[in-house]
Structures are given as C-alpha cells and as structure tokens.
Amino acid sequence: MPLIYISPSTQNYNVYAYAATNEAVQMQKIAEKTVELLRSYGCQAVLPGLYTDVEKRISEANAMGADCYVALHSSGGGGSGAEGFYNPEKEGSNQLCEYIYKAVAHIGPSEGRGVHNGMAAYGGLGYTELRLVKQAPCIIKVEFHDRTDLARWICEHTAEIAVAVTAGILRYFNMCNQQICGQADSETHFYRLYMQYGVYPTAESAAQAEEILKDMGFPCYTFFD
C-alpha cells in the first residue's frame, strides 16, 4: 500500500477573517480527517507532530520513502478559489496535484484558480516542499481565508475538504475503482467505507458531483430530502 505524507500548514500567524481561528488550526483539522480516511482505505498515512517544522517534515518523508507528499494550506492576499502547485521535475507531482485540486475545487464556493508550476515561485527557487521532497510533492490551497464568507466555508467544511483530498489521492494511486477500499487484514478482514461528498442546493449540482465521483471510480448514490 502507498505511503502518504500529509503536511498541514504551521502558519498560525495567518489569521482567518472568521471565527477567531487561523490557517494552522484549520489545516490540521483537514489533515487529521484525511489521514483517518486514507488509513480506512488501507493506505499508510503519516501526519507529523503539531510543532514539527517544514524542514523536519521533508526529512521525515524522504527517510520514510513516502510515495507522495501533500501540503495543505489556505490562501491570503485577496482573491478566491482553490489552487494547486507542483514540481514539473518530480514524477507524478503534476498528476497528483491535478487530481486533488479538481476534487477540492469542485466542492468549493468559488471558481478554482487552477494548478501551477510551483518551481516558478521566488524567482525560480520554488516552494521548499516542492523542491526538496523526493517523491511526488504537491501543495493544495483549499480557499482564501482573508474573506469572511470564504474563511467561514473552510471552517464549516473541513470534513468535506478532507474527503475531496482523499479522493484525489486515491485516484492518483488507482485505488478508486476498488469496491472494497479499506483492508484491515490482507487475507480475511475487510471494511467498506461510506463517505458523504457534499450537500448541494439543486438536483443539477448534485448530479454534476455524482458524475465526477463516477469518473473517479467511486460507486455513489444521490439522496434527496
């Protein structure tokens, strides 16, 4: 099974425009749920300690031989929409980023901003987590936190965001077509995991979400109140 390293932001100085919280707190919530879901699917998922700095996280992931590294952030500076960053020189980085970004952007409250070459940042130096991680790194920014409505959306949808991140990772590892995804014992014991992908205001938007999940290989059902 793949070894996945999940690195939530440590930037507690990025204060949210809602609920007296910050980026580190909310990304930690998403990361914890993502790790829980990945483990339910039989993946080896690693979450670093709360106070582990980025350099240490990179060293840990490389030493473990992680198959991919997913950094979770929210954005500031004005704007809206999810976005992703990858390293074009690292195999799998672009594809992993695309899969996770598309899943996260689809459930978001505003139009996504796309995926970008993260090595173009800082005058070509690139983001540290993309530059130094050995295997398939990506950075996902789930939404902007300095606008009240968007910050509120993040805080109220951490579980749904985690489901989307998990779906993108599983698609990358070609695990989404497995009807039984959680395997506690490799020989005899299996578990089926049911996840709610989202709540939608119209039947049309629900149908669109269902099509995306089916494209990923998930058996899914839509329920109406």
Sequence and secondary structure as in RCSB ss.txt:
>XXXX:A:sequence
MPLIYISPSTQNYNVYAYAATNEAVQMQKIAEKTVELLRSYGCQAVLPGLYTDVEKRISEANAMGADCYVALHSS
GGGGSGAEGFYNPEKEGSNQLCEYIYKAVAHIGPSEGRGVHNGMAAYGGLGYTELRLVKQAPCIIKVEFHDRTDL
ARWICEHTAEIAVAVTAGILRYFNMCNQQICGQADSETHFYRLYMQYGVYPTAESAAQAEEILKDMGFPCYTFFD
>XXXX:A:secstr
  EEEEEE   TTSB SSTT BHHHHHHHHHHHHHHHHHHTT EEE   TT  HHHHHHHHHHHT SEEEEEEEE
 SS    EEEE TTSTTHHHHHHHHHHHHHHHSSS    EEEGGGTGGGT  HHHHH SS EEEEEEEESSSHHH
HHHHHH HHHHHHHHHHHHHHHTT TT S  EESSSSS EE         SSHHHHHHHHHHHHHHT        
